[in-house]
Amino acid sequence: MITTTRGLMDESLLKRVDSVVDNDNEHTTAVEYWDGDECVHRSVHVHLKRGIAFGVGEAGGVNA
């Protein structure tokens, strides 16, 4: 059984689609379950390979 936008549904009634994005910045895996042409569940796991630089101004100072 899978929790979907329509409540609990039997996995065997749905089409499962797995996808992967792997590049220099991220490794992302996603699992989608479809009922006809409607996506009723999506689970995503993202692993960042690089840190995100935020809060750093042009002069190199950190903005609080």
LINWODA-V935506 format. One record per pair of residues at least 4 apart in sequence whose ideal C-beta (glycine too) atoms are under 6 Angstrom apart, sorted by sequence separation. I is the first residue (numbers start at 1). J is the second residue. If there is no record, write none. Layout:
i:I j:J
i:I j:J
//
This chain:
i:57 j:61
i:4 j:9
i:22 j:27
i:34 j:39
i:35 j:40
i:57 j:63
i:1 j:8
i:2 j:9
i:21 j:28
i:32 j:39
i:33 j:40
i:55 j:62
i:33 j:41
i:55 j:63
i:2 j:11
i:20 j:29
i:32 j:42
i:19 j:30
i:31 j:43
i:18 j:31
i:30 j:44
i:17 j:32
i:29 j:45
i:16 j:33
i:28 j:46
i:14 j:33
i:15 j:34
i:26 j:46
i:27 j:47
i:14 j:35
i:26 j:48
i:25 j:49
i:25 j:50
i:2 j:33
i:6 j:40
i:5 j:40
i:4 j:40
i:4 j:41
i:2 j:41
//
